């Protein structure tokens, strides 16, 4: 397409346009090459500048040919054809104006030649067109809609589909990890955590079974990670009530360290507790590269019964951070009051 336009454009439009484009691109590329020490860009800039110098020389020769067309012995030819057109026109005018030989009859009347375009006007028009194109390209980023490079929150759809364990088909109202993820990964979760400017960097859900139950207790979970906090939501479908869980914790001791607090959330028995996470370092370097299990940062957990009658099973909402800092208990309560009512309940199979 560009080649066709260059062939169609008149000489006095095409050449100034090529000179303007070549000089601007050559100067710009050469400047960037010097700034960034790029040899390839330097060579490319030199090519544009040499090309521009050649076009300038062609235009200068054409202007000289127009001013001194030479003897009218015939149309002179040039490398690009533009000067020869002007010389040919002058030669034709000279032939028409010459006196007719004797006996040839009446002399022809005066012939009016068509007005030749002004080369300077064409050159100015070409530069004006190039200036308009350059201005449009310069202003385009401010006029056209800018490309949105804002990071997008992680989506639960990124998790892979997995086959549900058989216990999910036998457990009334058991939800899946994907359903928990959709409920937890709310647009306002960062605001509920007290970090409204953050966006979720990862979101996932898994349909697991509880440890040490031989796959007989469904325990789906979801996890959403931010720069400051990580939030985990799980559901355990066992027969353990919240009151029984509190008694087990008291029997195990360390009540002060766990910072236990019983309360009611959404009309259901609930328990606040603290416990350290586990930290496992795994390296892909070679043999013996994995470290031992270590104590991770402290996590705060809100356990809420599945129903107001506390007939067994509970949701766990756990929050922790790599720095060890924890939000106040009101943050967990706010998350529970917003998230738990949106968790779907599957019908009995």
N, C-alpha and C positions, 0 to 999 in steps of 0.2 A: 504494500500500500504506500509506504514511504517512497519507494523507488518510482512508483507511478506519479506521485505528486511532484517529485523533483523533475521528472521528464516533462510534465505538463506545464509547470510554472515557467514564465518567461525568464530569459537570461538575467535581466536587470532586477527581477524579484528573487530568483533562486539564489544567485551568488551572494548578495548582501545578507540574505537570510542564513546561508551556510556560514558566512563569516561571523555573524553575530552569535549563532549557536556554538560554533567551534571555539571562538575566543572565550565565551563565558564558561563552557564546560572545561576547556583546557586550563584556564586560570584557576577554576575551582578545584579540579582534580589535582593540579600541581600544588596548590596550597595545602590540601589535605595530605598529600604525599610527604611534603616537607614537615608538616606538623606531626604526622604519625610514623615517619621514617619507613614508608612503604615503597619498596622499589617497583613493585608491579604498578601501583598507582602513578608513580613518577613516569614510567614508560608510557602508560596510557595517556597521561596529560601531555607528554611530549608529542605523541602521535596527533592529538587534537590540535596542538599549536602549529605543528608542521603542516597539517592539512589546511588550517586557516591561512597560513602564510602563502601556500600554493594558490588558494582561491583569491587572495588579495592580488597576487601577481597576475592572475588571469584577468581580473577586473581592470587593473592598471593597463594592461596591454590592449584590452578592448576599448578603453577610453582613448588611448593614443591612436588606435586604428580609426575611430570615429572622427577625430580631429584631422588626421592626415590619411585619407582613404587611398592615396597613391594614384598612379596613372590609370585612366579608364580604358584599359585594354581587355578587360574581362573581369568577371567576379573573382575576387581572391578568396581562398579557403583558409579556415583557421582550425585549430584543434577541436574547439567545442562548438563551432558553427555560428556563434552569435555575431562576431565581427564580420564574417563573410556575408551575413544577411544585410548589414548596413552598407558594405562596399558594393554588393550586388545591386542594391536599390540606387545608389549614386551612379553606377555604371549604366543602368537602364535609363535614368533621367538624362544622362549625357547623350545616349543614342537617340532618344526622342527629340531632343533639342537640336541635333545636328541638321544642317541644310540638306535637302534632298538632291540627288544628282540630276543633271540636265536630262530632259526628256522623260522624267519620271512622272510628270503631271503636276497637279497642284500640291503645294506643300501642305503637310498636315497642320491642322490648327494646334494651338497650345494645349498641352495635356497637363492637367492639374494632379499632382501626386498627392496621395493620402498623407495626412499629418502623422508624423512618426512620434511614438510615445516618448515622453521625457524620461531619460534614464534616472535622473536625480529624483524625480517624483516617485518612480517605481521603487527606488532604493529606500526612500524615506517610508513609503507604505509598507515595504517588507519589514523594516526595523520596527515600525509601529505594531504590525501584526505579532512579531516575536515578543515585543514588550507586553502586549495584551495577554499572550499565552503565559509568559513568565509570571505576570501579576496574578493570573488566575491560579496557577500552580502554587504561588506563594501564599495566597489568601485561602486556598482550599481547606487547610487544616482548621482555620478559624470559622469557616462557613459551614462545612460539612460536619455531620455528627462524628465525634471522636470515637475511636475504637475503645470499647470498655475493657480495660485490663484489670479491673478490680477482682481480686481473688474471690472465688465463690465458695460458700460453705460446703463442707463435705456432705455427701448424700448417702442415705442408707441403701439406695439402689446399687451402690458400688459393691455391696456384699454379694457373694456368690450363693446361688440357690443350693440348698442341701436337703437331703432326705431326712425326714423327721424320725427320731427313734420311736420304736413301737409303743413306748409308755405314753406318748402324747395322745395316741388314739384311745387310750384307756383312761386318761385323766380328764375329769370334767372341768371345763372352763380353762384349760391350759392354753396359754398363748405361746406364740413362737418368738424366737429372738428377733426376727425381722419386724414383727408387730411392736415389740418393746422398743426397738430402735426408732420406728416411726413416731411413737409416742414421746420418746425422750428427746429426739433431735428437733426441738421446737425452735422457731425463729427467735423467741425471746429467752432462750435458755441462758445465753451469755448475760443478759440483763438480770435474770434471776440470780446468777452467780455473783453479781456486783462488778462484772467486767463487760459493760455494754458494747465497747468498741471491738471486742475480739470476735473472730469467726471460728467455727468448728474446723479443725484441721483433719479430723478423721471421725468416722461414724460407722459402727459395725454392730451386728447382732448375730448371736449363735444360739442354736437350740440344743442345749447340753442336758446331761443328767447329773444329779448331785453325786459328789464323790462318796465312795465307800457304800454305795447303795446297789451296786451291781446293775445299774441302769434301770432301777425300779422307781426312781423319783425324778420327775421332770423338773429341770431347773434352767429355763431360758434366761439369757442375759443380753444386755445391750450396753455399749460404751461409746461415749462422745468425748473427744479430747479437744481442749483449747490450749492456748499458749500458757495460761496460768493454772487452770484446774482440769482435772479429768473426772467425769461423772459416770458412774456405773449403776445400772438399774437391772435387778434380777428378781425373778419370782421362783419361790420354792414351794412345790406342791406336796408337802408331807403332812403328817397328822400332828405336828408340834405346834401348840398354841403359843402366843406371845408370853402368857404367864408362865408356862412351862420353860420357855427359853430363858426367862429371867431367873428362874430357880436354878437352871443348869449353870448359868454364869456365876451365880452366887456360890454354888457348890465348888466350882472350879477356882474360886478366889480371884484376887487382883481386881476387886470391884473399883478401888480408887484409881487404878491405872486405866481401866476401861472407861471411867467417867460415865457411869450409867445414869440414865434419866428416863423414867417412865412418864408417859403422857398420852393424850388422845388426839388422833389426827383423822379428820373426816369421819368422826364418830366411831373410830376403830381404835383398839388398844395399840400402842406404839412404844418403841424403845429406842433411845439414843445411846450409842456406844462408840468407843474409840479403840482402834487396834492398828498395829503396824502392818504395812503391806510387806510382801516378800520381794526381794530383788534378786534376779538371776542373771548373771553375765554369761553370754554365749558368744564365743568367737569362732570364726570359720578358718582360723589360721592353721590348725593341725592338731595332733594328738595332745591331750592334756591342756587344751586351750580354754576350756570352760571352767569358770570359777565356781566356788561353793555358793549355796543359797545364803543370801544375806538379808538382814533386816532393812526394809525399805522405809519410806516416809510414813508418818502417821496418817491414818484415814479416819474420817468420821462417818458413821453409818446410822441411818434412820430405818428401822425395821417396822413395817406397818402390816397389821393382820389383813388377810385377804377379804374378810368381811367383818361386820360389826359384832357378830356373835363369837368371833375368834375360835372357829371350829377347826383350825389347823391350816398351816401354810402362811406365807408372808411375802411381802415385797421388801427388798433391800435397796435403799438409795445411798450410795457411797460416794464421797467426794474426797480427793486428795490432790496434792501438788508435789512436784519434784523438789521444791524448796522446803517442803515441810509445813508451810503456812496453810491454815485452814480457815474457811469462812465461819461466821457464827452460826449457831444452831437455827436461827431464823431463816437462813438461806435454804437449808435442807427442808424445813417445814414449807417454805414457799414453793419449792420444786415439787414436793409431794402433793400439795393442794392443786397445783396446775397440771401435773403429769398423770397421776394415778387415775383421775376420772376419765382420762382419754384412752386408757389401756382397754382394748376390746376383750370381750370374754367369749371364748369359743363355746358352742353348744355341746351338750353331752353326746358322745358318739354311741 
